[in-house]
Structure formats: structure tokens, C-alpha cells
Amino acid sequence: MDEMNINPEIFTLTDEEGNEHEFELMDVMDVDGTTYYALVPYTEDPEAALEEDTELVILKGGEDEDGVDYLTTIDNDEEYDRIGQIFLDRISEMLEGDFEEEVPEE
């Protein structure tokens, strides 16, 4: 089996208490002119990541008055649920495509 060389895109985010946390980018999409990011906590050990219950973190992109990009939480529950479901569907489709094996025709 060929081993894939995957270099994840890692984001270091600072929480409200000033603590830094690393997240791996799973997906990005634009909806109605807003960019949303789906992230999971980053671990260097992929085997351990599979064993953990990983929470999908969804953030909204923005830009401040100085033109600096930032990520922020989604405060509106309806917006969070709607965007979260879109991401879950997209990620599920991506994973299904990766694990499906082609069956040779006889």
C-alpha cells in the first residue's frame, strides 16, 4: 500500500485566558459571503486521534478595521447548527470517498 504524505494545516489559536491550542484544519467553506473553518484539536499521533472522541470546532472568519484576519466563535445557535451540519455532511462525504475500495469487474 502506498503511504500518503499529508502535511496538515495547523492553526495556533489563543483562547480568552491567553492559552494557546493547536488545531488541524479539516475544511473551509464560504456561505453567504462569510468564510467558515472546521477544525479539530491537533495531535501528532494519528492513531491516538482515532481513539479519542474528537470535537469539531467551527469558527467564522473575519477582518478587523486594520485588515487583519481573525477567527471567532459563532454566537448564533441557528447559524452554528446550520453551518455545523453542512461541515459534517461534507466531511462525511470526504471520508467515505477515501475509504471506499474499487471493486474490480469480473
N, C-alpha and C positions, 0 to 999 in steps of 0.2 A: 504494500500500500504506500502510495506517495504521501509524504508528510508535507503539510501546507505550512508555509512560513507566514504567520499572521502577526502583524505589528499593530496592536490595538491603539486607538487614540485615547489617551489618558487626560482627564481633566483634574486639576487640583482645585478643590473648592474650599472656601473658608466659611464656616458656619457663624452664627450670631455671637458665639462665645470666643471667636478667633481661632478655633481649632481647624486644622487643615485635614481634608479627607480626599482620597483619590478615587475617581470613578472612571469606568470604561464606557465610552460612547457606544451605544447599541444601534441607534438610528436617529435621524434628523428629518424633520418634515416641515413644510410651510403650509399653514392653514389660514385662509382669510388674511394674508399679509403678515402673519406672525410666525416666527420660527420657534419650533418646539424641539427639545432634546430629550431622548430616552437614555438614561444612564443606569449602570449597576455598580455597586461597590467593587473596586478593583482588587484582585488578588493575583499574585504572580504564579500561583499554583492552580492550574485549570482543573485538576482533579478535586481539589478542595472546594472550588467554586461550584462544582456539580453536586457536591454533597450538602452544601448549605442551602437554606431557603433564602434565595436572593430576592430582594425587593427592588422593583423597577422604580427609579426616581425620574419624575417628569418635570422638566423646568422650561421656562419660557425665556427666550432671548429678547434682549432689548439693547438700547443705546442711550447713554446719558447725554446731557446737553453739550458735553465736550467731545462727543463722538466715540466714547469708549464703550465697547461691547461688554455686556454683563448677562448673567443668568439669574433668574429669580423664580421663586415658587409661584404656583398658580393658586390664587386665593379663592376663586370662584369654583364651588363644588361641581356645578353643571359643566363648566369648561374642563375641569380636571377629569371628570368621568368620561366626557366625550373624547377628549384627546387621548386619555389613557387607553380607552377601548380601541381606538384606531391603531395606536402603537402595538398593543397586544396582538391584534389581528395581523398586522404587518410582520411582527417578529415571529409569530407562529408560522406564517407562510414561508418566511425565510428559512426557519429551522426544518420545516417539512421538506423543503426543496433540497436542503443539504443532506438529509438522511435517507431520502428515497433512493433506492437502488434500481437501476435499469434492469429489467428482466429481458434476457435475450430471447428473440423469437426462435421458435423451433421449426 
